């Protein structure tokens, strides 16, 4: 078994662990700081919206030996606006200029034709009105809101309303961070960016539901035992799914990183940046929020229940009584390790393990203990 696989097995059994719930306020603070930075960037700098959203013109030139830098310079001088030029596969160039009208478009087209030494009619131009972009943006926000509402309803039915609220907070957290990064780096926002945002919402929700499913199973009949509090079971659920979350996130990030850093950065295919950046940041933020935000928030909400408060009192009282008698505590240590688990060569019955109740310990039955011995005889 690989080292990572062995670590995952030990995390699942509760032999090692990190106290995510106990240190949750540290990660809450980190998320608040990142979110504030993103909001300030949006308020001060705003987003670099593409022509699909604010209108403009697109020019496709025939094959030319003129450099992209020179074409960009000519387009910006003729239009008075920022221009984005990119080489196409057949040697042509695509030039995007936002905020130009029909009259200005003709001037730009003529200037490009003179610079390239080709007839003006050989340059294809296309105008995009701002009203069309507004409709696209409105539909994108509508789809996002409907998606979130449906997710909240599903999670409230499949799990409970506290998990639905926590998942919604995590989704908003991921969107805010991703949009804030776009504002900071100045990448253009296009329909591809919107597709990327909707994609990361689904991924973030999937990662969160995996942890929630483990938590739901581990906390079944929790009030019938006095070994663990709800927060401790939540912490065990995060640790037991931690390696799985890391593996899925890394595997998902590798191809996206290739698009962003190799395709968009090294090879200069800037059109890949609009979707790859949203995917890269969103996937990382989704994995982070499912571990450090969503589940700790569920634990905070759940611990406010009277039943959970009473359970915590019983658990702490039992541990205090055991400590007074010099007996070992049954709960996890400061690092979240469940050191009362049975040895690895046995079938451990720890919190969150599939098919085992949180309060149960695997004990041989009286019939099993007497199996193979003559009835009524003792050795």
C-alpha positions as CSV (number, residue, x, y, z in Angstrom):
1,X,0.0,0.0,0.0
2,X,1.3,3.5,-0.9
3,X,2.2,6.0,1.8
4,X,-0.8,8.2,0.9
5,X,-3.1,5.2,0.9
6,X,-1.8,4.1,4.3
7,X,-2.4,7.6,5.6
8,X,-5.9,7.6,4.3
9,X,-6.6,4.3,6.0
10,X,-5.2,5.6,9.3
11,X,-7.3,8.8,8.9
12,X,-10.4,6.7,8.3
13,X,-9.8,4.5,11.4
14,X,-9.1,7.6,13.5
15,X,-5.5,6.7,14.3
16,X,-4.3,10.0,13.1
17,X,-6.1,13.3,12.5
18,X,-6.2,17.0,12.5
19,X,-8.5,19.0,14.7
20,X,-10.4,20.9,12.0
21,X,-13.4,21.8,14.2
22,X,-11.3,22.9,17.1
23,X,-9.3,25.2,14.9
24,X,-12.2,26.4,12.8
25,X,-12.0,30.0,13.9
26,X,-8.5,30.2,12.3
27,X,-9.9,29.1,9.0
28,X,-13.0,31.3,9.4
29,X,-10.7,34.2,9.8
30,X,-8.7,33.3,6.7
31,X,-11.9,33.0,4.6
32,X,-13.2,36.3,5.9
33,X,-9.9,38.0,5.0
34,X,-9.9,36.6,1.5
35,X,-13.5,37.4,1.0
36,X,-13.0,41.0,2.1
37,X,-10.0,41.3,-0.3
38,X,-12.2,40.0,-3.1
39,X,-15.1,42.4,-2.3
40,X,-12.7,45.4,-2.1
41,X,-11.1,44.5,-5.4
42,X,-14.6,44.3,-7.0
43,X,-15.6,47.6,-5.6
44,X,-12.4,49.5,-6.5
45,X,-11.2,47.8,-9.7
46,X,-14.3,46.1,-11.0
47,X,-14.4,43.4,-13.7
48,X,-12.9,43.5,-17.1
49,X,-16.0,42.5,-19.0
50,X,-15.6,41.1,-22.5
51,X,-17.4,42.5,-25.5
52,X,-20.1,39.9,-25.2
53,X,-21.2,41.8,-22.1
54,X,-20.5,45.4,-22.8
55,X,-20.6,45.5,-26.5
56,X,-17.9,46.2,-29.1
57,X,-16.4,45.0,-32.3
58,X,-14.5,41.9,-33.5
59,X,-12.2,41.9,-36.5
60,X,-10.8,38.8,-38.2
61,X,-7.9,39.5,-40.6
62,X,-6.5,37.3,-43.3
63,X,-3.1,35.6,-42.9
64,X,-0.4,38.2,-42.3
65,X,3.2,38.5,-41.2
66,X,2.5,41.6,-39.1
67,X,3.1,41.1,-35.4
68,X,0.3,40.9,-32.9
69,X,1.9,43.9,-31.0
70,X,1.8,46.1,-34.1
71,X,-1.8,45.2,-34.9
72,X,-2.8,45.9,-31.3
73,X,-1.1,49.3,-31.5
74,X,-2.9,50.2,-34.8
75,X,-6.3,49.1,-33.4
76,X,-5.9,51.1,-30.2
77,X,-4.8,54.2,-32.0
78,X,-7.7,54.1,-34.4
79,X,-10.3,53.3,-31.8
80,X,-9.1,55.1,-28.7
81,X,-9.9,52.0,-26.6
82,X,-8.0,49.0,-25.4
83,X,-7.6,46.2,-28.0
84,X,-7.0,42.5,-27.6
85,X,-5.3,40.8,-30.6
86,X,-4.7,37.1,-30.9
87,X,-3.2,34.9,-33.6
88,X,-5.5,32.3,-35.2
89,X,-4.6,28.9,-36.3
90,X,-4.5,29.7,-40.1
91,X,-2.2,32.7,-39.6
92,X,-4.9,35.3,-39.3
93,X,-5.5,37.6,-36.4
94,X,-8.5,38.2,-34.2
95,X,-8.9,41.7,-32.8
96,X,-11.4,42.6,-30.0
97,X,-12.2,46.2,-29.1
98,X,-14.9,47.1,-26.6
99,X,-17.1,50.2,-26.6
100,X,-17.1,51.1,-30.3
101,X,-20.0,51.9,-32.6
102,X,-20.7,51.3,-36.3
103,X,-18.9,54.5,-37.5
104,X,-15.9,53.8,-35.4
105,X,-15.8,50.2,-36.6
106,X,-15.4,51.3,-40.2
107,X,-12.5,53.6,-39.3
108,X,-10.7,50.7,-37.4
109,X,-11.3,48.3,-40.3
110,X,-9.8,50.8,-42.7
111,X,-6.7,51.4,-40.5
112,X,-6.1,47.7,-40.1
113,X,-6.4,47.1,-43.9
114,X,-3.8,49.9,-44.6
115,X,-1.4,48.4,-42.0
116,X,-1.7,44.9,-43.4
117,X,-1.7,45.9,-47.0
118,X,-5.0,44.1,-47.8
119,X,-8.4,45.2,-49.1
120,X,-10.8,46.4,-46.3
121,X,-13.4,43.9,-47.5
122,X,-11.1,41.0,-46.7
123,X,-11.3,41.9,-43.0
124,X,-14.4,40.4,-41.4
125,X,-16.0,42.6,-38.8
126,X,-18.8,41.9,-36.3
127,X,-20.5,44.3,-33.9
128,X,-22.0,43.2,-30.6
129,X,-24.5,45.4,-28.9
130,X,-24.5,46.0,-25.1
131,X,-28.1,45.0,-24.8
132,X,-27.3,41.5,-26.0
133,X,-24.5,41.3,-23.3
134,X,-26.9,42.4,-20.6
135,X,-29.3,39.6,-21.6
136,X,-26.5,37.1,-21.4
137,X,-25.4,38.4,-17.9
138,X,-29.0,38.4,-16.6
139,X,-29.6,34.8,-17.8
140,X,-26.3,33.7,-16.2
141,X,-27.2,35.2,-12.8
142,X,-30.7,33.7,-13.1
143,X,-29.3,30.2,-13.8
144,X,-26.9,30.6,-10.9
145,X,-29.6,31.6,-8.4
146,X,-32.0,28.8,-9.6
147,X,-29.1,26.3,-9.2
148,X,-28.5,27.4,-5.6
149,X,-32.1,27.3,-4.7
150,X,-32.5,23.8,-6.0
151,X,-29.3,22.7,-4.2
152,X,-30.6,24.0,-0.9
153,X,-33.9,22.3,-1.3
154,X,-32.2,19.0,-2.2
155,X,-29.8,19.1,0.7
156,X,-32.5,20.1,3.2
157,X,-34.5,17.0,2.1
158,X,-31.6,14.6,1.8
159,X,-29.8,15.7,4.9
160,X,-31.1,18.6,7.0
161,X,-31.5,22.4,6.8
162,X,-28.3,23.1,8.7
163,X,-26.3,21.3,6.1
164,X,-28.2,23.1,3.3
165,X,-27.3,26.5,4.9
166,X,-23.7,25.5,5.3
167,X,-23.4,24.3,1.7
168,X,-25.0,27.6,0.4
169,X,-22.5,29.6,2.4
170,X,-19.7,27.5,1.0
171,X,-21.0,28.1,-2.6
172,X,-21.2,31.8,-2.1
173,X,-17.7,31.8,-0.6
174,X,-16.3,30.0,-3.7
175,X,-18.0,32.4,-6.2
176,X,-16.9,35.5,-4.3
177,X,-13.3,34.3,-4.2
178,X,-13.2,33.3,-7.9
179,X,-14.8,36.6,-9.0
180,X,-12.5,38.6,-6.8
181,X,-9.4,36.9,-8.3
182,X,-10.7,37.9,-11.8
183,X,-10.9,41.4,-10.6
184,X,-7.4,41.4,-9.2
185,X,-5.6,39.8,-12.2
186,X,-7.7,41.7,-14.7
187,X,-8.6,38.7,-16.9
188,X,-11.5,39.3,-19.3
189,X,-14.9,38.0,-18.3
190,X,-16.5,36.1,-21.2
191,X,-19.3,33.5,-21.5
192,X,-16.6,30.9,-21.0
193,X,-16.0,32.4,-17.5
194,X,-19.7,31.9,-16.7
195,X,-19.5,28.3,-17.8
196,X,-16.5,27.8,-15.6
197,X,-18.3,29.4,-12.6
198,X,-21.3,27.1,-13.0
199,X,-19.0,24.1,-13.3
200,X,-17.1,24.8,-10.1
201,X,-20.5,25.1,-8.2
202,X,-21.3,21.6,-9.1
203,X,-17.8,20.3,-8.1
204,X,-17.8,22.3,-4.8
205,X,-21.2,20.8,-3.9
206,X,-20.1,17.3,-4.7
207,X,-17.0,17.6,-2.5
208,X,-19.2,19.0,0.3
209,X,-21.8,16.3,0.0
210,X,-19.2,13.6,0.4
211,X,-18.2,14.9,3.8
212,X,-21.9,15.4,4.7
213,X,-22.7,11.8,3.9
214,X,-20.0,10.6,6.2
215,X,-21.1,12.9,8.9
216,X,-24.8,11.8,8.5
217,X,-23.8,8.2,8.8
218,X,-21.4,8.8,11.7
219,X,-23.9,10.8,13.8
220,X,-26.7,8.4,13.5
221,X,-28.3,7.8,16.9
222,X,-25.7,10.1,18.4
223,X,-27.7,10.9,21.5
224,X,-27.8,7.2,22.5
225,X,-24.0,7.2,23.3
226,X,-21.7,9.2,25.6
227,X,-18.4,8.7,24.0
228,X,-18.3,11.6,21.5
229,X,-19.8,15.0,20.9
230,X,-21.2,16.1,17.6
231,X,-18.2,18.2,16.8
232,X,-15.9,15.3,17.4
233,X,-17.9,13.1,15.0
234,X,-17.8,16.0,12.5
235,X,-14.1,16.2,12.8
236,X,-13.7,12.4,12.3
237,X,-15.9,12.7,9.2
238,X,-13.6,15.3,7.7
239,X,-10.5,13.3,8.4
240,X,-11.9,10.1,7.0
241,X,-12.6,11.8,3.7
242,X,-9.6,14.0,3.6
243,X,-7.4,11.9,1.3
244,X,-10.3,11.4,-1.1
245,X,-10.8,15.1,-1.3
246,X,-7.1,15.8,-1.9
247,X,-6.9,13.1,-4.6
248,X,-10.0,14.3,-6.5
249,X,-8.9,17.9,-6.3
250,X,-5.4,17.3,-7.5
251,X,-6.6,15.1,-10.4
252,X,-9.1,17.8,-11.4
253,X,-6.6,20.7,-11.1
254,X,-3.8,19.1,-13.2
255,X,-5.5,19.4,-16.6
256,X,-6.9,22.8,-15.7
257,X,-3.5,24.0,-14.7
258,X,-2.2,22.8,-18.1
259,X,-4.8,25.0,-19.8
260,X,-4.0,28.0,-17.7
261,X,-0.3,28.0,-17.3
262,X,0.8,26.1,-20.5
263,X,-1.9,26.9,-22.9
264,X,-2.7,30.5,-21.8
265,X,0.7,31.4,-20.4
266,X,3.5,29.7,-22.3
267,X,1.8,29.2,-25.6
268,X,-0.1,32.5,-25.5
269,X,-3.6,31.1,-26.2
270,X,-5.2,33.9,-24.2
271,X,-8.7,32.7,-25.0
272,X,-8.2,29.8,-22.7
273,X,-7.7,32.1,-19.7
274,X,-11.3,33.1,-19.4
275,X,-12.5,29.6,-18.5
276,X,-9.3,28.0,-17.1
277,X,-8.8,30.6,-14.4
278,X,-12.3,30.3,-13.1
279,X,-12.0,26.5,-13.0
280,X,-8.6,26.5,-11.3
281,X,-9.5,29.0,-8.6
282,X,-13.0,27.6,-8.1
283,X,-11.8,23.9,-7.8
284,X,-9.2,24.9,-5.2
285,X,-11.7,27.1,-3.3
286,X,-14.4,24.4,-3.4
287,X,-12.1,21.8,-1.9
288,X,-11.1,24.3,0.8
289,X,-14.6,25.3,1.7
290,X,-15.9,21.8,2.0
291,X,-13.3,21.0,4.6
292,X,-12.7,24.2,6.4
293,X,-16.0,26.0,6.1
294,X,-19.0,23.9,5.4
295,X,-18.6,21.0,7.9
296,X,-17.3,23.2,10.8
297,X,-20.3,25.5,10.2
298,X,-22.7,22.5,10.4
299,X,-21.0,21.6,13.7
300,X,-21.5,25.2,15.0
301,X,-25.2,25.1,14.1
302,X,-25.8,21.6,15.4
303,X,-24.1,22.3,18.8
304,X,-26.7,25.0,19.4
305,X,-29.4,22.3,19.7
306,X,-30.6,21.5,23.3
307,X,-30.1,17.8,22.6
308,X,-26.5,18.3,21.5
309,X,-25.8,20.6,24.5
310,X,-27.0,17.9,26.8
311,X,-25.0,15.3,25.0
312,X,-21.8,17.4,25.4
313,X,-22.4,17.8,29.1
314,X,-22.8,14.0,29.5
315,X,-19.7,13.2,27.5
316,X,-17.6,15.7,29.4
317,X,-19.0,14.6,32.7
318,X,-18.2,10.9,31.9
319,X,-14.6,11.9,30.9
320,X,-14.1,14.0,34.1
321,X,-15.3,11.0,36.2
322,X,-12.9,8.7,34.3
323,X,-10.0,11.1,34.8
324,X,-10.8,11.3,38.5
325,X,-10.5,7.5,38.8
326,X,-7.3,7.5,36.8
327,X,-8.9,5.7,33.8
328,X,-8.1,6.6,30.2
329,X,-10.5,8.9,28.3
330,X,-12.6,7.4,25.5
331,X,-12.6,10.6,23.5
332,X,-10.2,11.9,20.9
333,X,-7.0,13.7,21.9
334,X,-6.2,17.3,21.1
335,X,-5.1,16.5,17.6
336,X,-8.4,14.8,16.8
337,X,-7.0,11.3,17.0
338,X,-9.3,8.6,18.3
339,X,-6.6,6.7,20.3
340,X,-9.2,4.4,21.9
341,X,-9.6,2.6,18.6
342,X,-8.8,-1.1,18.5
343,X,-5.6,-2.3,16.9
344,X,-5.2,-2.1,13.1
345,X,-5.3,-5.9,12.8
346,X,-8.8,-6.0,14.3
347,X,-12.0,-4.6,12.8
348,X,-12.1,-1.1,14.4
349,X,-15.4,0.3,15.5
350,X,-14.7,4.0,15.4
351,X,-16.9,7.0,14.8
352,X,-18.1,7.3,11.2
353,X,-17.1,3.8,10.1
354,X,-19.5,2.3,7.7
355,X,-21.9,-0.2,9.2
356,X,-20.9,0.5,12.8
357,X,-22.9,2.7,15.2
358,X,-21.0,5.5,16.8
359,X,-21.6,4.3,20.3
360,X,-21.0,0.6,19.6
361,X,-17.9,-1.4,20.3
362,X,-17.3,-4.7,18.7
363,X,-17.6,-7.3,21.5
364,X,-17.8,-11.1,21.1
365,X,-21.2,-12.5,22.1
366,X,-21.6,-15.0,24.9
367,X,-22.3,-17.7,22.4
368,X,-19.2,-16.8,20.4
369,X,-17.1,-16.9,23.6
370,X,-18.4,-20.3,24.5
371,X,-18.1,-21.7,21.0
372,X,-16.2,-25.0,21.0
373,X,-16.3,-25.5,24.8
374,X,-18.4,-28.3,26.4
375,X,-21.6,-27.0,28.0
376,X,-21.4,-26.5,31.8
377,X,-17.6,-26.9,32.0
378,X,-14.9,-24.4,32.8
379,X,-11.2,-24.4,32.3
